[in-house]
Amino acid sequence: MPQFLSTSNVLLSTRPLAVGVIPDVATLQLWSEMSPAQRETSCDVIELRLDTLKLSTEEIKTALVGNAIPVLLTARHPAEGGQGSEDAAGRMAMIEPLLGLAALVDIELRSAMEMKPLVQKAQGMGVRVMGSFHDFQTTPGEEVLRGAINFAQLAGLDAVKLATFLNTAADLTRLITLTSEVHRLRLSSMGMGPLGRVSRLVLAKCGSLLNYGYLGQANAPGQWPVARLKELLAEL
């Protein structure tokens, strides 16, 4: 029987976790119609992309009645692949009413200071907060990547996510080196592009905690179907 993850222990997991992304109403409906056994087989965590779901708080709560899989809430900044408001207050307003359902919240590192009230409220409720960094064109140099991790720590966050585009094998090597090290914060790292699928397995083996796949349709280059990803992660 797989280890059940609760709100309190997602970041304490000793195994890599598969995150199923729910970016639209059709995928949320698919999830709501799954049995508990099907959900457990599909993934370890679900990510609600609130900026693309564009549903009311009550509609989301209704769709998640009976859900026992940990929930990650995200309202992505447009500059990092989101469809929500550039205004931090607008994105906080999407997340805050759903904190009671959440195990984790993902905010961009660029917004960490502006969203400090949300971070403090979430952590006060026992919800962990991850700071994310995205580059859809390249994989930055080591100094930039380490800077992102250090900033997340200084901002009082609980984890950090690095998602970059892999143009060369050297880009992947850079992520492997960084992910293999011991960090004070839990780290999730992943590549996008032609090397994306390979990177998600290799980086999970090297220590990436949260590893993203799709439940309905792929929403980022390089993703696996999440149920298949979970199977592969169990074999690492």
N, C-alpha and C positions, 0 to 999 in steps of 0.2 A: 504493500500500500504506500503510495507516495506521501511524503511529509506534507501535512497541511500547513499552510502559511496563514498566520493571523496578522492583524494590523500591527501588532507589536514586534513581530520578528522577521518581517520581509528583509530588512537590511542586515539581519543576522544570519541569513541563509548561508550554509556552507557549500551549496551547489549552485551552478548557474541557473537562472530562471528565465522562462520563456514568457514574453509579454505579448498578448494579443491586442492589437490596436483596433479601436472602434471609432472610425472617423465619420460615420454617416448613419442616417436613420435605418437604412437597410441592414447594415451590420449589427446595429443595436437590436433590431427586431430578430435577426438570426440568433443573437446571443440569448435574448429573452425566451426564445422557443426551445432552447437546448435543455436537456435534463441535467440535473446536478452531475451525473456521471460523465456526460458528454463535455460539460464545462471543465471538469477536472482533467479529463484527457486532453483537452484542447490547449490549455495554457496554465501558467502559475499565477499570472497577474493580468488584469485587463486595464488598458489605458483608454480613458474617455477623452477624446479630442473635442473639448467643449467649443472651441472656436469654429470647428467645421460641422459639429452636430447641430448647432443652432436650435436647440430645444429648450423648453422651459425647465426650471428645476423640478417641478411636479411631474412633468412627462418623463424625465430621466429617472426620478425616484420610482415611478410606477414600473418602468421597464426593468428595474433592477430588484424588484421585490423577490425575495428568496435567494438572491445571489450570495454565495459564500466565498467567492474568489476575491482576493484583495484587489482594490481599485486604486489606480493611479489617475489623478486629475491633471489635465494639461489644457491651457488656453494659450496657444502659441502666438508669439509676436510675428507680424507679417514679414519682417526682415529675416526671420528664421523659419520660413515655410508655413506660417499661419495664415488664417483668413479672418482673424479677429481684429480688434481695435489696436492701434499703436499705443493708445493711452493705457498706462498700467492700471489705473483705477477701473477702467472698463473690463479688463481681463480679471482683475481681482473680484469684481462683482459676479463674474461667471463661476468662479471657483468657490468663493466663501460659503454660499448656501448649501454646498454639497460636501463640506468638510466632514460632516458626520458619517458619510459613506466611505471615506477615503482612508487608505493606508499610507499613501504617498501623494505628494504634489510635486509637479515639475514646473519650475519657472526658469526663464532664460537668465543666465548670469548677467546679461546686460541690464536686466530689470531688477536685480536682487535688492538694490538699495531702495528703489521706488516701491517695491512690494514688501518691504520690511514688516509693515503691520500684518500682512497676510502670513508671512513666515512665522512671526511670533505667535499669532493666534493658532495656526496649525500645530506648531510644536507644543503649545500649551494644551492642546487637545490630544497629544500623543501621535499626531500625524507627522511623518517625516517629510522633509523637503529636499528635493534634488535640484541642483542648478545645472542647466544644460548649455552647451556650446555647439553650434552647427556651422559648418562651412560646406556649401553645396557645390563648390568649384574645385577646391584643393584640400590638401592636408597641410596645415601650417607647420612651421618648424617647431622643434622641441621646446624652445623658449616660450612660444605662445601657448602651447598645450600645457606646459607646466604652470604657466601663469594662470591659466584658467582654473586648474586644480587648487592652486594657492589662494586665488581670489575666493573660490567657493568656501574654503576653510575660514578665511578671514571674515566672510559674510555670515558665518554662523550656520551654514547649511550642513545637511547630514550626508549628502552624496553628491557626486558630480557625473554628468553624462557628456561624452565627447562623440560627436557624429561628424565625420568628415568624408569628402570624396577622395577616393583612391585612384590616382592617375598612374601610379607605378608601384612596383613591388617594394621599392624603398619607402613609400608612404605607409604601406602595411607594416613593414619592419619597424618603423617609428612608433606606430601604435602598439605593436607587440611588446616592444621594449618598455614603453611606459606602463602598459597594463600589467606586465609581469612583476613590477615593483610593488613593494608594500607602501600603501598610502594611509593617512589617518582617516580619510573619508572613503566610503565604498565607491568604487569606480565602475561605470558602465561605458564601454567604448565600442564603436562599430564603424564599419566603412560602408560607403555607398558607391554605386557604379559597378563596372564589370567584375571587380574583385570583392564586391559586397558580400555575396553569399559565403565565399570562402572565409572572409574576414570574420564573419559572425561566429563561425565555429571555432576558428583559431583563437580569437580574442576571448571567447567564453572559456576555453581551456586555459587561457593565460590569466584569468581572474575577472573578466567582465561579468558583473552581477546580473544586470537586466539586459536581455537580448531580445530584440523586437522582431515580430513576424506579423503577418496579416491574417485576419479571420475571414474577410470577404474578398476584397480586391486589394492588391498591393498598393500602398500609398507612399512608398519611397523606393528608389532604385536599390536593388541588392537584397531585398527581403525574402525570407522563406515563408511558406505557409506555416502558421505558428504551430499547428499540431505536429507537422513534420519536424519543425525545429525542436520542439520539446522532446520528441523521440530521439533525435540525434544528440541533444545535450545529455540525455540520460546514458548515452553510450560512450561519452567522452571519458 
